[in-house]
Amino acid sequence: MRNARTRTGLFGALAGVLLLLLAGCSPGTRDAGGPVTLRFQSLAWQQESVTANRELVREWNASHRDVKVEYVQGSWDSVHDQLLTSFEGGEAPDIVHDASDDLADFAYGGYLADLTGLLSARLKADIPRHSWDTAVFGDGVYGVPFLQEPRVLIANATWLRTAGVRIPTPAHPWSWTEFRQITKRLSGDGKYGVAWPLKEPVSATLNLSLSTGGRLFQRGADGKMSVRFGPGEAVVPRIVHDQVTVDHSAPASTLGSGGSDTLPGFFGGRYAMVPLGLSYRQQIAQQAPKGFRWQVLPAPAGAAGLTQGVSPQTLSIAADCPHKKEAAAFIDFLLRPRNMVRLALGDWMLPTGTEALKDPALHTAENGWATGTALAGHLRPAPAQTVRGYPEWKDKVATPAFQEYYSGATGLAGLRGRLEKDGDLVLARYQR
């Protein structure tokens, strides 16, 4: 019986492999005499965004007889592992939606096409150089950055007005020191000036630290990356740490929470402000109790002003796609200025394109669009953008180190030691 089961399992496995190979031939194919079919995997998840993406695919298909696009729904929760499996199995979608900080290993691994000679002059000119830099790995361009999301402060407008604090604007933001003072002033009687949702503390800390001159990763004369935690890198972590453990103006209970987890307490009047990505405005607009007044404020500024790091959403082409020119043409269509605006509004984020950013819909006071758009010129590539081994460094070293520091379990020297010593050991394995 055991041998019979083994033979049955073997035949089943062989059949499964054959089906996978056949499935792997489906992307980017052309039926005899028929149109090219390209598979576009989108990670859109908010209903407005899914609708906008699907509508644009339908519009493309209605006006292009010879190149048809098939919409495939992906998920941010599993995209890295899913893409890696599909690349290695020869089943990757032709057009890949991802984020720029997830592209390095795919680009260096040969899974993505170099877009340098595939993109239109219009598209290359429309997106600023600093945005393109988020998708440059080595000598190639491996993604088109098209949506970006600054971090902002979502504030209880009534609370701040009643307290009489100065309301910051992009032209006159709070400094980090002033921010700490104000959150302390707003706290007491079981209420807090700010709630930090830092379940994923690394990207938030690194990106906001650009405002204080902190970059953390430094490239040596030999071209290799190392971790250096200096004065500029210490400002933002120290502010958060002191708000939680010294001033008690931020609750320790939210440090392990995601952004959405803090909204009930925000709506309930427990926190005056919550630092969140710009797209959270959609949830707030939908879920805020009737009569609750909220507003969008810029994140605090440091020595480098309002500068902060971002990892834009990107569109890439699989290296195995047999119809790269057609895939690039679809990306160009998807990212025409009016279409980029539709995608940005659907995701409640900012477009990277300079023409799209001029659209009046992105400059209204309603729901804080004008404040968010005013920050676009201050966005720069996230510090870890091109660092090989960053995902492992983040998960194994940086995340637990920041979590321990913010909770008061270790001091600044301990944080520095772990980030630098343990971090360099991880990065060294990727730079041999």
C-alpha positions in Angstrom: 0.0 0.0 0.0 2.8 2.4 0.8 4.4 1.9 -2.6 1.1 2.3 -4.4 0.5 5.6 -2.5 4.0 6.7 -3.4 3.5 6.0 -7.1 0.1 7.8 -7.0 1.7 10.8 -5.3 4.5 10.8 -7.8 2.1 10.8 -10.8 0.0 13.5 -9.1 3.1 15.6 -8.5 4.2 15.3 -12.1 0.7 16.2 -13.3 0.8 19.2 -11.0 4.2 20.3 -12.3 2.8 20.0 -15.9 -0.2 22.2 -15.0 2.1 24.8 -13.5 4.3 24.8 -16.6 1.2 25.2 -18.8 0.0 28.0 -16.5 3.4 29.6 -16.7 3.0 29.9 -20.4 -0.1 32.0 -20.2 1.3 35.4 -19.3 2.2 37.6 -22.2 1.0 35.2 -24.9 -0.6 35.6 -28.2 -3.1 33.2 -29.6 -2.7 32.3 -33.3 -4.0 35.4 -35.1 -5.2 36.9 -31.8 -4.1 39.8 -29.6 -1.3 39.7 -27.1 -2.6 39.1 -23.5 -0.8 40.8 -20.7 -1.4 40.0 -17.0 -1.4 43.1 -14.7 -1.3 42.3 -11.0 -2.7 45.2 -9.0 -2.4 45.6 -5.2 -5.2 48.1 -5.0 -7.4 47.3 -2.1 -9.5 50.3 -1.2 -12.8 50.1 -3.2 -12.2 53.4 -4.9 -8.8 52.3 -6.0 -9.9 48.9 -7.2 -12.6 50.6 -9.2 -10.2 53.1 -10.7 -7.7 50.4 -11.7 -10.4 48.1 -13.2 -11.9 51.0 -15.2 -8.6 52.0 -16.7 -8.0 48.4 -17.7 -11.4 48.3 -19.4 -10.6 51.6 -21.2 -7.3 50.3 -22.5 -8.9 47.1 -23.7 -11.7 49.0 -25.5 -9.2 51.0 -27.5 -6.4 48.4 -28.1 -7.4 45.5 -30.3 -4.0 43.9 -30.5 -3.0 44.1 -26.8 -5.4 43.0 -24.1 -4.7 43.4 -20.4 -6.1 40.9 -17.8 -6.6 42.4 -14.3 -5.2 40.2 -11.5 -5.9 41.0 -7.9 -3.0 40.8 -5.5 -2.5 41.6 -1.8 0.0 43.7 0.0 0.0 41.2 2.9 1.8 38.5 0.9 3.2 40.2 -2.2 6.9 39.7 -1.6 6.6 35.9 -1.1 4.0 35.5 -3.7 6.1 37.4 -6.3 9.3 35.5 -5.4 7.4 32.2 -5.8 5.9 33.2 -9.1 9.2 34.5 -10.5 11.0 31.3 -9.6 8.2 29.2 -11.0 7.9 31.1 -14.3 4.4 32.3 -13.5 4.9 35.9 -12.7 2.5 38.6 -14.0 3.8 40.6 -16.9 3.1 43.9 -15.1 4.0 44.0 -11.4 2.5 46.4 -8.9 4.7 46.7 -5.8 6.6 49.3 -3.6 10.0 50.6 -4.3 11.5 49.3 -1.0 10.6 45.7 -2.1 12.3 45.8 -5.5 16.0 45.5 -4.6 16.3 41.8 -4.3 14.0 41.3 -7.4 16.1 43.7 -9.4 19.4 42.3 -8.4 18.1 38.8 -8.8 17.3 39.3 -12.5 13.5 38.9 -12.1 12.6 42.4 -13.3 13.2 44.1 -16.7 15.4 47.1 -16.9 13.0 49.8 -18.1 15.7 52.3 -19.3 15.0 51.9 -23.0 11.3 51.1 -22.7 9.8 54.2 -21.2 8.4 57.1 -23.2 10.1 60.5 -23.1 6.9 62.0 -21.7 6.8 59.7 -18.7 10.5 60.1 -17.9 10.2 63.9 -18.0 7.0 64.0 -15.9 8.3 62.2 -12.9 11.1 64.0 -10.9 14.5 62.6 -10.7 14.3 62.0 -6.9 11.3 59.8 -7.5 13.1 57.8 -10.2 15.9 57.3 -7.8 13.7 55.1 -5.6 13.6 52.5 -8.4 17.2 52.7 -9.6 19.3 49.6 -8.7 22.9 49.4 -10.1 22.7 50.9 -13.6 19.1 50.1 -14.3 15.6 51.4 -13.7 13.3 48.6 -12.5 10.1 50.3 -11.6 8.0 53.4 -12.4 7.2 55.2 -9.1 3.6 56.6 -9.4 2.0 57.0 -6.0 3.6 58.3 -2.8 2.5 58.8 0.8 3.9 61.3 3.2 3.4 60.8 6.9 1.3 63.5 8.5 -0.3 64.3 11.9 -4.0 63.6 12.0 -5.3 65.9 14.8 -8.5 66.4 16.8 -9.2 70.0 15.5 -11.5 70.9 18.4 -9.0 69.7 21.0 -6.2 71.7 19.5 -8.3 74.9 19.1 -9.6 74.6 22.7 -6.1 74.2 24.0 -5.0 77.3 22.1 -1.8 75.8 20.7 -0.3 77.1 17.5 -1.5 75.2 14.5 1.4 74.3 12.2 1.3 74.6 8.4 3.6 73.4 5.7 5.0 77.0 5.5 5.4 77.2 9.3 5.6 73.6 10.8 6.4 72.6 14.3 9.9 71.8 15.2 10.4 68.4 16.8 11.1 70.2 20.1 7.9 72.2 19.8 6.0 69.1 18.9 7.2 67.4 22.1 6.3 70.5 24.2 2.8 70.7 22.7 2.0 67.0 23.2 3.1 67.3 26.9 0.8 70.3 27.2 -2.1 68.4 25.8 -1.7 65.4 28.1 -3.2 64.6 31.5 -6.1 63.0 33.2 -5.8 59.8 31.2 -5.5 61.6 27.9 -2.5 61.9 25.6 -1.2 64.5 23.2 -0.1 61.8 20.7 -0.4 58.1 20.1 2.4 56.4 18.2 1.2 53.3 16.3 4.6 51.6 15.9 3.9 48.0 15.1 6.2 48.6 12.2 8.6 51.1 13.7 11.5 51.0 11.3 10.2 52.7 8.2 8.4 55.4 10.2 11.5 56.2 12.2 13.9 56.1 9.3 11.7 58.2 7.0 10.9 60.9 9.5 14.6 61.0 10.6 15.5 62.5 7.2 14.0 65.7 8.5 16.8 65.8 11.1 19.6 64.8 8.8 19.5 61.1 9.8 20.3 58.6 7.0 21.5 55.6 9.1 23.0 53.8 6.0 26.3 54.9 4.7 28.3 53.7 1.7 32.0 53.4 2.2 34.8 54.0 -0.3 34.6 50.3 -1.1 31.0 50.7 -2.2 29.7 48.7 0.7 26.9 49.8 3.0 27.2 50.0 6.8 24.9 51.2 9.6 25.9 54.4 11.5 23.6 55.8 14.2 24.7 59.4 14.8 23.2 62.6 16.2 20.9 63.1 13.2 19.6 59.6 13.5 18.9 59.9 17.3 16.6 63.0 17.3 13.3 61.3 16.3 13.8 58.1 18.3 14.7 60.1 21.4 11.5 62.3 21.0 9.3 59.2 20.8 11.1 57.5 23.6 10.7 60.6 25.9 7.1 61.1 25.0 6.4 57.6 26.2 8.7 57.1 29.1 9.5 60.6 30.5 6.6 63.0 29.6 3.9 60.3 29.5 2.4 62.3 26.6 2.2 59.2 24.5 0.8 55.8 25.7 3.0 52.8 25.7 0.0 50.7 24.8 -0.1 51.8 21.2 3.5 51.0 20.4 2.6 47.6 19.2 -0.5 48.8 17.3 -1.2 49.4 13.6 -2.5 52.8 12.5 -6.1 51.6 12.3 -6.0 50.3 15.9 -5.5 53.8 17.2 -8.6 55.3 15.5 -11.2 54.3 18.1 -9.2 56.0 20.8 -8.6 59.0 18.6 -12.4 59.3 17.9 -13.1 58.7 21.6 -11.0 61.7 22.7 -8.1 59.8 24.2 -5.4 61.0 21.8 -5.1 64.5 20.4 -3.0 63.4 17.4 -1.9 60.3 15.6 1.0 60.2 13.1 -0.2 58.3 10.1 0.3 57.9 6.4 -1.8 60.3 4.2 -4.0 57.5 2.9 -5.5 56.9 6.4 -7.7 59.9 5.7 -10.1 57.7 3.9 -10.7 55.6 6.9 -11.1 58.6 9.1 -13.5 60.3 6.7 -15.6 57.2 6.6 -15.5 56.2 10.3 -15.3 59.5 12.2 -18.4 60.0 14.4 -20.9 62.7 13.3 -19.6 66.1 14.4 -16.0 65.0 15.0 -13.7 67.6 13.6 -10.3 66.5 12.4 -7.5 68.1 10.4 -4.3 67.2 8.6 -1.0 68.8 9.9 2.5 68.4 8.5 4.9 66.2 10.4 7.4 68.1 12.5 10.5 69.7 10.8 14.1 69.4 11.7 17.4 70.8 10.4 16.5 69.5 6.9 13.0 71.1 7.1 10.0 68.9 6.2 12.1 66.4 4.3 11.0 62.8 4.8 11.6 59.5 3.1 9.0 57.6 1.0 8.9 54.3 -0.8 6.5 55.0 -3.7 4.3 52.4 -5.2 5.8 51.2 -8.4 4.9 49.4 -11.7 7.5 47.0 -13.1 7.7 44.5 -16.0 8.8 40.9 -15.4 12.1 40.0 -17.0 10.4 36.9 -18.5 7.6 39.0 -20.2 7.9 38.3 -23.9 6.1 41.6 -24.8 7.9 44.2 -22.9 7.2 47.1 -25.3 3.5 46.4 -25.1 3.6 46.2 -21.3 5.5 49.5 -21.2 2.9 51.1 -23.4 0.1 50.0 -21.0 2.1 51.5 -18.0 2.4 54.7 -20.0 -1.3 54.8 -20.6 -2.1 54.0 -16.9 0.2 56.9 -15.8 -1.0 59.6 -18.1 -1.6 62.7 -15.9 -5.4 62.4 -15.8 -5.2 58.7 -15.1 -2.5 59.2 -12.4 -4.9 61.6 -10.7 -7.7 59.0 -10.7 -5.3 56.4 -9.2 -4.2 58.9 -6.5 -7.7 59.9 -5.6 -8.7 56.3 -5.4 -5.9 55.5 -3.0 -6.0 58.9 -1.2 -2.3 59.3 -1.9 -0.2 61.7 -4.0 0.9 61.1 -7.6 4.6 61.4 -8.4 3.9 63.1 -11.8 4.4 66.9 -11.8 1.4 67.4 -14.2 -0.9 65.3 -12.1 0.1 67.1 -8.9 -1.2 70.3 -10.5 -4.8 69.0 -10.6 -7.2 71.2 -8.6 -8.7 68.1 -6.9 -5.5 67.6 -5.0 -5.4 71.2 -3.7 -8.7 71.4 -1.9 -8.9 72.0 1.8 -11.4 69.2 2.2 -10.0 66.2 3.9 -6.5 67.8 4.1 -5.7 67.3 0.4 -3.9 70.7 0.2 -1.7 70.0 3.2 -0.7 66.6 1.8 0.0 67.9 -1.7 2.2 70.8 -0.2 4.5 68.1 1.2 5.2 66.4 -2.2 8.2 68.6 -3.0 9.8 67.5 0.3 9.6 63.7 -0.3 12.9 61.9 -1.0 13.9 58.2 -1.4 13.6 56.2 1.9 17.1 55.7 3.4 17.0 51.9 3.0 15.8 52.1 -0.6 18.7 50.4 -2.3 20.2 48.5 0.7 20.5 44.8 0.0 19.5 42.7 3.0 17.2 45.4 4.3 14.2 43.1 4.9 16.3 40.8 7.0 18.0 43.7 8.9 14.6 45.2 9.5 12.9 42.1 10.8 15.7 40.5 12.8 17.6 43.6 14.1 15.9 46.9 13.7 12.3 46.1 14.6 13.1 44.5 18.0 15.8 47.1 18.8 13.4 50.0 18.2 10.6 48.3 20.0 12.7 47.8 23.1 14.0 51.3 23.0 10.6 53.0 22.7 9.2 50.9 25.5 12.1 51.9 27.8 13.6 48.4 28.0 16.9 49.7 26.7 18.7 53.0 26.4 20.0 54.9 23.4 23.4 53.3 23.6 21.9 49.9 23.5 19.8 50.9 20.5 22.9 52.2 18.7 24.9 49.1 19.5 22.3 46.7 18.2 21.6 48.7 15.0 25.3 49.1 14.1 27.0 45.9 15.3 24.2 43.4 14.6 23.1 45.4 11.5 26.5 45.3 9.9 26.7 41.6 10.4 23.5 41.1 8.4 24.4 43.5 5.6 27.8 42.0 5.2 26.3 38.7 4.1 24.6 40.4 1.2 27.8 42.3 0.1 30.4 39.6 -0.2 
